[in-house]
Structure formats: C-alpha cells, structure tokens
Amino acid sequence: LLLFGLGNGYSQKSKKLQGGWKMVYSKWEMPDTVVEVSNFDKPSYKIFTGKHFTLSRLDENDQFVGHFGTYSYDGKTYVEHIEYSSYEYVIGRSETFKSSIKGNKWTIEGKIGQEGEGFKLREEWERIE
C-alpha cells in the first residue's frame, strides 16, 4: 500500500505537465557568451502525455527541429530521456533540471551537456489551451 501511495502521488505531479506548453523565455550561459531571448518569431512547443514528451520548433531556415522521449517530474525535478532527436548527438541522453510550476508558468533550470562542453540553461514556458 505504501508503494502504491507513493506512485500515485508521483503520477499526480507528472499530470501537472500534461498538455501543451509554449516557450516564452530562454537564457543560455556559455563560458564566453550569454544568449537571452524573450520575443520569439518561431517559439518552441512541448507537448506532454502520461509519460512521453515532444519538443518541436522551426529553425531560422524553417526546418523542423525536435526531440521525443520519456520524462519524469516529481514537483521539483524534471528529467528528459531523449529517444529521438533531429540532433543525433543528443539521442540516448538524459537531461535533469530544477523545475517549478506556478499557475500557467513552468520554469526549468539546469546544465545541458557534459562537463567541459555544456552550458547553463533557464527556460520559461506558458501553458497553451
């Protein structure tokens, strides 16, 4: 019964992400550069089901860019397990972020990539209906 109760609470927190989200802010911090964007011509979108997510957007040449995989969310930590991507080098990776949802805003923060090649990331997403 205890395990069932813990699993049920965990799935309730994951349900908070279900549905669609649109990126409204992004900040990438690299050793010598900071890129901050809050006005997107072509925003990224994430869609969540019970255990899968997809991220999609169009790049500057109107080419599709996206990821697909599974995810977990416990109310404080969000983890993406990338199973498919238009960027082959990220397939099979898992990325972990601090995460919070307040109203229709979702924020993630963390480090992307491996030591020495990665960068800090902060993204803010808004729920879409």
Backbone bond lengths (Angstrom), bond angles and torsions (degrees), N, CA, C in turn:
res aa  C-N    CA-C-N  psi(-1)  N-CA   C-N-CA  omega(-1)  CA-C   N-CA-C  phi
1 L - - - 1.446 - - 1.529 111.69 -
2 L 1.323 116.62 -39.02 1.456 120.04 179.27 1.520 110.65 -61.76
3 L 1.314 117.84 -45.80 1.464 121.12 178.58 1.517 111.18 -62.32
4 F 1.313 117.21 -40.41 1.459 120.22 178.17 1.530 110.34 -61.74
5 G 1.334 116.91 -43.17 1.458 121.21 179.55 1.515 112.37 -63.75
6 L 1.332 117.27 -41.04 1.458 120.33 177.96 1.518 111.13 -65.77
7 G 1.303 117.05 -42.73 1.464 120.98 179.18 1.513 111.42 -64.14
8 N 1.331 116.53 -39.01 1.451 120.66 -179.85 1.525 110.78 -65.49
9 G 1.334 118.34 -42.03 1.459 121.28 177.70 1.512 111.69 -63.99
10 Y 1.315 116.28 -39.82 1.463 120.66 179.69 1.520 110.47 -64.01
11 S 1.329 118.21 -44.51 1.461 119.99 -178.64 1.525 110.79 -66.95
12 Q 1.341 117.52 -30.95 1.464 119.78 177.02 1.521 110.76 -63.17
13 K 1.339 117.50 -39.21 1.460 120.58 179.02 1.518 110.43 -68.65
14 S 1.335 118.00 -39.54 1.464 121.05 177.59 1.524 110.96 -62.79
15 K 1.330 116.88 -32.59 1.461 120.40 -179.90 1.527 112.03 -62.76
16 K 1.342 117.25 -24.33 1.457 120.17 179.25 1.528 112.10 -62.85
17 L 1.335 117.11 -24.23 1.465 120.63 179.14 1.524 112.54 -87.59
18 Q 1.318 118.16 -19.49 1.460 120.47 -173.86 1.521 111.63 -57.66
19 G 1.351 113.94 139.38 1.456 120.92 -177.80 1.512 110.47 114.63
20 G 1.322 116.08 -158.43 1.461 121.28 -175.16 1.512 113.04 -110.74
21 W 1.346 115.56 146.79 1.457 123.42 -179.82 1.518 109.61 -136.40
22 K 1.332 116.39 143.77 1.461 122.99 178.31 1.531 108.28 -118.96
23 M 1.338 116.65 132.58 1.459 120.12 179.41 1.525 110.10 -70.59
24 V 1.349 115.79 130.90 1.458 120.45 178.98 1.531 112.39 -119.08
25 Y 1.328 117.96 -9.65 1.467 121.84 179.16 1.527 108.94 -158.25
26 S 1.327 115.71 141.65 1.461 121.04 177.44 1.524 109.30 -147.00
27 K 1.324 115.80 136.09 1.464 121.23 176.11 1.525 108.03 -136.18
28 W 1.336 116.26 122.06 1.462 123.36 177.44 1.515 107.17 -113.12
29 E 1.328 116.86 125.98 1.461 121.66 178.13 1.518 109.54 -114.49
30 M 1.337 115.25 112.32 1.454 122.30 176.25 1.525 107.61 -108.11
31 P 1.336 118.93 167.52 1.466 119.64 -176.80 1.524 114.59 -52.56
32 D 1.315 118.81 -37.04 1.460 120.45 -175.86 1.529 114.01 -119.98
33 T 1.320 118.45 6.81 1.464 121.67 -175.01 1.524 110.79 -149.17
34 V 1.323 116.22 142.78 1.465 121.95 171.01 1.525 106.68 -124.20
35 V 1.333 116.36 127.83 1.463 122.06 178.27 1.519 107.53 -117.64
36 E 1.333 116.67 120.78 1.448 122.75 -178.60 1.523 108.75 -125.07
37 V 1.330 117.15 129.42 1.463 121.46 -178.39 1.530 108.66 -135.19
38 S 1.344 115.90 131.41 1.465 119.75 175.65 1.529 111.92 -132.08
39 N 1.324 116.50 2.10 1.461 121.11 177.32 1.527 107.26 -131.82
40 F 1.328 116.39 103.26 1.458 121.44 -173.85 1.520 111.47 -102.22
41 D 1.333 116.64 128.93 1.464 120.32 169.87 1.527 109.61 -72.28
42 K 1.327 115.45 -37.60 1.468 122.41 -177.99 1.525 108.49 -132.75
43 P 1.342 117.79 83.48 1.458 119.78 -176.46 1.527 113.04 -69.96
44 S 1.309 114.60 159.84 1.464 121.42 172.67 1.520 108.27 -83.77
45 Y 1.322 115.08 151.06 1.463 122.33 176.22 1.519 108.62 -127.95
46 K 1.343 116.43 140.91 1.461 122.04 172.71 1.513 107.65 -122.60
47 I 1.317 114.76 138.88 1.456 121.26 176.14 1.524 107.60 -125.88
48 F 1.340 116.17 131.92 1.453 122.80 -178.52 1.518 111.05 -117.70
49 T 1.321 115.65 135.61 1.464 122.17 168.42 1.527 105.53 -109.35
50 G 1.316 117.76 -161.74 1.457 121.68 -179.14 1.511 114.56 -54.93
51 K 1.334 117.95 -42.21 1.468 118.98 179.50 1.525 113.76 -139.21
52 H 1.315 118.66 -1.88 1.466 121.64 -179.50 1.526 111.36 -113.28
53 F 1.331 114.84 153.50 1.451 120.99 174.82 1.523 108.36 -134.20
54 T 1.309 115.19 157.26 1.457 121.37 170.35 1.520 107.69 -138.08
55 L 1.309 115.98 140.06 1.455 122.63 174.78 1.516 106.49 -118.39
56 S 1.321 116.98 135.02 1.466 119.45 178.54 1.518 110.61 -146.48
57 R 1.319 114.50 150.40 1.463 122.59 174.14 1.518 108.19 -164.81
58 L 1.325 115.79 170.66 1.456 122.30 172.34 1.517 107.94 -106.19
59 D 1.331 117.09 136.65 1.469 119.69 178.19 1.530 110.07 -81.82
60 E 1.321 116.54 -173.24 1.466 121.31 -176.72 1.528 113.15 -63.34
61 N 1.343 117.64 -18.52 1.469 122.17 177.53 1.521 112.39 -103.12
62 D 1.335 116.59 16.04 1.466 123.63 -178.52 1.526 112.86 61.20
63 Q 1.326 116.48 29.59 1.463 122.02 174.88 1.528 108.45 -94.68
64 F 1.328 116.73 142.51 1.458 121.68 179.55 1.521 110.94 -67.39
65 V 1.323 116.00 134.66 1.461 123.68 173.27 1.518 105.96 -128.17
66 G 1.316 117.28 132.17 1.455 117.22 -179.89 1.510 114.25 -166.68
67 H 1.338 113.43 166.03 1.460 123.71 175.26 1.525 107.89 -132.62
68 F 1.317 115.15 157.99 1.460 122.22 174.91 1.510 107.45 -146.27
69 G 1.319 117.02 144.01 1.459 119.54 176.19 1.505 111.72 175.34
70 T 1.327 114.69 -159.17 1.453 121.12 177.42 1.520 108.35 -107.20
71 Y 1.325 115.30 165.35 1.456 119.93 -179.16 1.519 109.69 -146.47
72 S 1.328 114.83 163.49 1.456 120.98 169.90 1.527 107.53 -138.37
73 Y 1.318 115.31 150.68 1.463 121.43 179.90 1.524 107.68 -150.13
74 D 1.339 116.73 124.95 1.466 120.73 -178.28 1.524 112.99 -111.95
75 G 1.322 117.31 12.45 1.459 121.34 -178.20 1.516 112.70 101.31
76 K 1.348 117.59 -22.43 1.460 121.70 179.13 1.519 112.53 -129.81
77 T 1.317 116.79 -27.26 1.465 121.84 -177.10 1.520 109.66 -125.03
78 Y 1.330 115.54 131.40 1.460 123.09 177.64 1.523 107.08 -116.20
79 V 1.339 116.85 130.15 1.464 121.56 -179.87 1.521 109.06 -126.95
80 E 1.336 115.86 127.32 1.473 122.15 174.07 1.524 108.46 -102.69
81 H 1.321 115.94 133.75 1.464 122.59 173.17 1.530 105.53 -113.44
82 I 1.320 117.09 105.25 1.468 121.37 -171.49 1.527 110.72 -84.45
83 E 1.325 116.00 117.41 1.463 122.63 -178.57 1.525 111.98 -99.22
84 Y 1.323 116.41 -29.83 1.466 121.76 178.30 1.520 107.54 -143.49
85 S 1.321 116.23 143.98 1.459 120.30 176.26 1.521 109.64 -155.83
86 S 1.322 115.34 152.22 1.459 119.08 172.60 1.529 110.18 -72.48
87 Y 1.331 117.09 -12.39 1.475 122.79 172.14 1.521 107.68 -105.75
88 E 1.328 116.98 103.68 1.463 121.19 -173.88 1.520 113.72 -57.06
89 Y 1.330 117.81 -33.51 1.463 120.77 -174.85 1.530 113.76 -66.15
90 V 1.337 119.40 -15.05 1.465 120.22 178.71 1.522 113.23 -97.77
91 I 1.330 117.76 -8.16 1.461 120.65 179.24 1.524 109.05 -62.10
92 G 1.320 116.03 130.21 1.459 122.19 -179.11 1.519 113.84 91.60
93 R 1.311 117.59 -9.47 1.466 120.31 179.16 1.521 111.08 -81.81
94 S 1.310 114.25 155.51 1.460 122.19 169.65 1.513 107.17 -120.97
95 E 1.308 116.80 135.86 1.460 122.48 178.75 1.523 107.78 -121.15
96 T 1.332 116.46 134.90 1.460 122.79 -176.65 1.520 109.70 -115.70
97 F 1.335 116.14 135.70 1.461 122.44 -176.94 1.521 111.16 -134.30
98 K 1.335 116.50 146.95 1.457 120.77 163.86 1.520 104.70 -69.95
99 S 1.326 116.97 144.10 1.454 119.07 -172.83 1.519 110.94 -147.65
100 S 1.334 115.67 145.04 1.460 119.80 173.55 1.527 109.40 -149.75
101 I 1.319 114.74 147.83 1.462 122.19 175.85 1.525 107.41 -121.64
102 K 1.329 115.19 125.63 1.466 121.73 175.91 1.511 107.23 -131.38
103 G 1.330 115.76 109.92 1.458 119.91 -176.88 1.526 109.84 63.69
104 N 1.335 116.81 -124.27 1.469 120.73 179.92 1.532 111.66 -100.32
105 K 1.349 117.85 16.83 1.471 122.65 179.03 1.526 109.73 -111.12
106 W 1.322 115.63 135.37 1.457 122.48 177.72 1.523 107.35 -126.10
107 T 1.324 117.29 129.22 1.456 122.72 -178.71 1.522 109.65 -120.91
108 I 1.345 115.98 135.85 1.459 120.94 172.86 1.526 108.67 -127.49
109 E 1.330 115.08 145.55 1.467 121.87 177.98 1.515 108.70 -141.90
110 G 1.323 116.19 140.63 1.451 119.15 176.89 1.508 111.69 174.61
111 K 1.311 114.22 -171.34 1.455 121.17 179.00 1.521 107.87 -111.49
112 I 1.312 116.53 131.02 1.458 123.03 179.55 1.523 108.59 -100.25
113 G 1.317 116.36 141.29 1.454 120.14 174.45 1.514 113.25 84.35
114 Q 1.300 114.29 178.66 1.449 121.16 -175.40 1.519 111.11 -89.71
115 E 1.331 115.57 161.88 1.466 121.33 -178.73 1.519 111.09 -52.96
116 G 1.318 116.53 133.65 1.452 121.53 179.40 1.513 114.27 88.85
117 E 1.334 117.96 -19.66 1.465 120.53 -179.32 1.520 112.24 -123.62
118 G 1.306 117.11 -2.53 1.448 120.54 -173.60 1.516 114.15 -92.34
119 F 1.328 114.45 -174.80 1.454 121.93 178.80 1.516 109.09 -152.15
120 K 1.334 116.04 157.88 1.458 121.35 176.26 1.520 109.00 -82.43
121 L 1.309 115.39 144.40 1.454 121.15 -177.25 1.520 109.96 -134.55
122 R 1.316 116.07 138.48 1.465 122.50 168.75 1.520 106.09 -134.11
123 E 1.330 115.35 127.59 1.464 120.48 177.62 1.517 109.15 -130.22
124 E 1.325 114.38 145.05 1.460 121.15 173.00 1.517 107.76 -122.33
125 W 1.311 114.73 133.70 1.458 123.01 -176.84 1.518 108.97 -123.11
126 E 1.319 115.37 149.63 1.460 121.42 177.30 1.518 108.02 -120.35
127 R 1.331 115.48 134.14 1.480 120.14 -179.96 1.524 109.43 -64.58
128 I 1.320 115.59 137.55 1.467 120.41 175.08 1.511 108.66 -111.13
129 E 1.308 116.33 144.35 1.466 121.88 -177.66 1.500 110.38 -101.46
